[in-house]
Amino acid sequence: MKYTTNGFTLIEAVLGMAMLTVVGMMAVPQFVVAADEASAQARWDISVTAKNSSDKITAQTGEIPTVIALAESLPGGQGKAVAGGILVRVDGGNHIIPTYANALCNEPTSNIDDKVRCVGSIS
């Protein structure tokens, strides 16, 4: 009489699960790093967009933009003018793109009607 077996033994199943666990443990940190890098890139991109908008407004009008004008110039209505900068939402969190009243970027704007001579980056 010949016996045939179907399926896996308990040892084979346990070893298979152990191997999948080890592979998963190596892959998860890579996804976390990639997510952090994507978030940092998104913050950088919106900061660069604000800087470019400031330059564009100055080139088109010959005037230095106010915090309000700069916030309104961001695509898709992404920005809201607040004291000290532009409030934007990136990756589900609120961040402020700092704006400065002087070209040295060391005197923050204190009012939404202040002229923006320098735009900082979200840190």
Contacts in CASP RR format, 6 or more apart in sequence:
PFRMAT RR
TARGET T0000
AUTHOR 0000-0000-0000
METHOD contacts of the structure
MODEL  1
MKYTTNGFTLIEAVLGMAMLTVVGMMAVPQFVVAADEASAQARWDISVTA
KNSSDKITAQTGEIPTVIALAESLPGGQGKAVAGGILVRVDGGNHIIPTY
ANALCNEPTSNIDDKVRCVGSIS
39 90 0 8 1.000
39 91 0 8 1.000
42 90 0 8 1.000
42 91 0 8 1.000
43 90 0 8 1.000
43 91 0 8 1.000
43 95 0 8 1.000
43 121 0 8 1.000
43 122 0 8 1.000
44 121 0 8 1.000
44 122 0 8 1.000
46 74 0 8 1.000
46 78 0 8 1.000
46 88 0 8 1.000
46 90 0 8 1.000
46 95 0 8 1.000
46 97 0 8 1.000
46 122 0 8 1.000
47 97 0 8 1.000
47 119 0 8 1.000
47 120 0 8 1.000
47 121 0 8 1.000
47 122 0 8 1.000
49 74 0 8 1.000
49 75 0 8 1.000
50 70 0 8 1.000
50 74 0 8 1.000
50 86 0 8 1.000
50 97 0 8 1.000
50 119 0 8 1.000
50 120 0 8 1.000
51 119 0 8 1.000
51 120 0 8 1.000
53 65 0 8 1.000
53 70 0 8 1.000
53 73 0 8 1.000
53 74 0 8 1.000
54 65 0 8 1.000
54 70 0 8 1.000
54 116 0 8 1.000
54 119 0 8 1.000
56 73 0 8 1.000
57 63 0 8 1.000
57 65 0 8 1.000
57 69 0 8 1.000
57 70 0 8 1.000
57 73 0 8 1.000
58 64 0 8 1.000
58 65 0 8 1.000
64 115 0 8 1.000
64 116 0 8 1.000
64 117 0 8 1.000
65 73 0 8 1.000
65 115 0 8 1.000
65 116 0 8 1.000
66 81 0 8 1.000
66 112 0 8 1.000
66 113 0 8 1.000
66 114 0 8 1.000
66 115 0 8 1.000
66 116 0 8 1.000
67 81 0 8 1.000
67 82 0 8 1.000
67 84 0 8 1.000
67 85 0 8 1.000
67 86 0 8 1.000
67 99 0 8 1.000
67 109 0 8 1.000
67 111 0 8 1.000
67 112 0 8 1.000
67 113 0 8 1.000
67 114 0 8 1.000
67 116 0 8 1.000
68 81 0 8 1.000
68 112 0 8 1.000
68 113 0 8 1.000
70 81 0 8 1.000
70 86 0 8 1.000
70 99 0 8 1.000
70 116 0 8 1.000
70 119 0 8 1.000
71 79 0 8 1.000
71 80 0 8 1.000
71 81 0 8 1.000
71 86 0 8 1.000
71 87 0 8 1.000
71 112 0 8 1.000
72 79 0 8 1.000
72 81 0 8 1.000
74 86 0 8 1.000
74 88 0 8 1.000
78 88 0 8 1.000
78 89 0 8 1.000
79 86 0 8 1.000
79 87 0 8 1.000
79 88 0 8 1.000
80 86 0 8 1.000
80 87 0 8 1.000
80 88 0 8 1.000
81 87 0 8 1.000
81 112 0 8 1.000
82 96 0 8 1.000
82 112 0 8 1.000
83 109 0 8 1.000
83 110 0 8 1.000
83 111 0 8 1.000
83 112 0 8 1.000
84 96 0 8 1.000
84 98 0 8 1.000
84 99 0 8 1.000
84 108 0 8 1.000
84 109 0 8 1.000
84 110 0 8 1.000
85 96 0 8 1.000
85 97 0 8 1.000
85 98 0 8 1.000
85 99 0 8 1.000
85 108 0 8 1.000
85 109 0 8 1.000
86 96 0 8 1.000
86 97 0 8 1.000
86 99 0 8 1.000
87 94 0 8 1.000
87 95 0 8 1.000
87 96 0 8 1.000
88 94 0 8 1.000
88 95 0 8 1.000
88 96 0 8 1.000
88 97 0 8 1.000
88 122 0 8 1.000
89 95 0 8 1.000
90 122 0 8 1.000
95 122 0 8 1.000
96 122 0 8 1.000
97 119 0 8 1.000
97 120 0 8 1.000
97 121 0 8 1.000
97 122 0 8 1.000
98 108 0 8 1.000
98 119 0 8 1.000
98 120 0 8 1.000
98 121 0 8 1.000
99 108 0 8 1.000
99 109 0 8 1.000
99 114 0 8 1.000
99 116 0 8 1.000
99 118 0 8 1.000
99 119 0 8 1.000
99 120 0 8 1.000
100 106 0 8 1.000
100 107 0 8 1.000
100 108 0 8 1.000
100 109 0 8 1.000
100 116 0 8 1.000
100 117 0 8 1.000
100 118 0 8 1.000
100 119 0 8 1.000
100 120 0 8 1.000
101 107 0 8 1.000
101 108 0 8 1.000
101 109 0 8 1.000
101 110 0 8 1.000
101 114 0 8 1.000
101 115 0 8 1.000
101 116 0 8 1.000
101 117 0 8 1.000
102 117 0 8 1.000
102 118 0 8 1.000
103 117 0 8 1.000
103 118 0 8 1.000
104 118 0 8 1.000
105 118 0 8 1.000
105 120 0 8 1.000
109 115 0 8 1.000
109 116 0 8 1.000
END
